[in-house]
Amino acid sequence: MNLKGKIVTIILCSVILGLYFLIGQSKENTGLIKRVYNVYLDGDIIGVIDDKEALYNLIDEKQQGIKEKYHVDTVYPPSSLQVIEDYSYNPEIASLDSVYNKIEELQDFTIYGYEVKVTSSDNDKEFYLYLLDKDILNEAIEDFILAFVDEEGYNDYLEGNQKELDDIGIIYTDMEILEDITIRDKYISINDKIYENSETLAQELLFGFNYKEQSYVIKAGDTIESVSEANTLNTQEFLIANPKYSSKDSLLAIGDTVNITLINPELSFAYNVEEIKEEEEPYSNEITRDNSKPSSYSEIKQPGISGIALMRNRYRVLNGEQSSEIDISLFKRIRDKVDQITIKGREETVWGWENIQDTGDGWKWPTQNPFAVTSEFAPRWGKKHNGIDISGSGFGSRIMAANSGTVVSVIRSCEDVGYYGSSCGGGYGNSVVIYHGNNIYTIYAHMMKNIPVNVGDYVSRGQVIGYMGSSGSSTGTHLHFGLSIGNPNSGGTFRNPRELY
């Protein structure tokens, strides 16, 4: 191409670009192209409008009911709504009412609030809470905590006012919520469950999100213990559900209504307890035979007196339930126990519970000193705890036969230290069952695997049958000691082992 042709080409290109620029600058002014807004919901277009702010204002104006219900000033579009600016020739503009109606039909409107994410430490549980105010969460968690600990002790812990224990008393240490809790701003759907006050949230954190409150009207003769047992609660769970009562010995007024809902906490509140308290040491029953007397003869030659010891205990508590393991750092005997001595006539085999102590010997406590009972024969976590848990004598300490008898079951296949929820040994871990005659059996569970007795062995009262461990489903070193009328492995009936002493 010669020089003249190149010049002509440059001029033509410049003219074309100039025209294109002029057309682009005058799009809105010419009326051929208009600025509009495409409205999308979940990625699908539901209409074209020419005023974005008018749509937002319409949504806010039409939702007076939501404003009144939640006491908010503004209602917002669904979180999936997108309004995107565009330009179009002769666009087909939808009415604001028609677009609003589609939004209302397809999605939920939102209000401004907070989303709380709660995740367990092992990531096997996760849930979300929706609030209008951050303070609702803080107040609810504090109310949740105060269901398990007394307010004075809690405030002393927060303020660092706790003193070293030198007398009977209790202090809390190392309090923590085990879940990871995060909070962020969010536009919340009005159909999400939105907590407007801390009281409602605290109750659901304590009893479970889907709980149905159950109540009971107090009748003559009712005690906290009797009401608890009749409704598959232990006394601690009753006191948590009914904080106006300070202890299991509190009096109940006839006609009062109490809460018997089983707690099912959604959070895990753990803390350590250090306490100095007096513990009772059960006496043993020593029986001697006088064959010159009839079998029905029974005379107490020396009444039994329980011993009393002053102990400094340390243990962990999770949602009101004490760990099975307890550390005893002080054991000072205040009063020595006196074993009961009973003179009985000649032995006669009679089947049944009424002769539970008539086996030829008295009953001996199955663990060494020092010890403490960490869980009684009572409902626990909504299920019956068919024995008592004894701890304090330490890992590897001796376990003794409570009475003479024949070993009928031994399990020694579990690791010495298990975990809560383990199914090894049926949850009992390493265990021994002894038959004492008269249809009476005792059970010794969660032991170490180095069990020195075998099925068929005859053991005497006080003989070492194993060593304290934490096998099976266990929350720490302890002995689960059980009593059964009938073989516990084939339909026996469990009774409270304390009835032996």
Secondary structure, DSSP 4 states (H G I P E B T S, - for coil): --HHHHHHHHHHHHHHHHHHHHHHHTHHHHTSEEEEEEEEETTEEEEEES-HHHHHHHHHHH-HHHHHHHT-S--B--TTEEEEEEEEES--PPPHHHHHHHHHHHS--EEEEEEEEEE-TTSS-EEEEEES-HHHHHHHHHHHHHTTS-HHHHHHHHHT------SSEEEEEEEEE-SEEEEEEEEEETTS-EE-SHHHHHHHHHH-TT----EEE--TT--HHHHHHHTT--HHHHHHH-TT--STT----TT-EEE-PPP--SS-EEEEEEEEEEEEEPPPEEEEE-TTS-TT-EEEEE--B-EEEEEEEEEEEETTEEPS--EEEEEEEEE--B-EEEEE-S-----SGGGTT-SSS----SBPSS-EEEE-SSEETTEE--SEEEESS-TT-EEE-SS-EEEEEEE--S-SB--TT--GGGGT-EEEEEE-STTEEEEEEEE-S-----TT-EE-TT-EEEEBBB-SS-SSSBEEEEEEES-GGGTPEEE-GGGG-
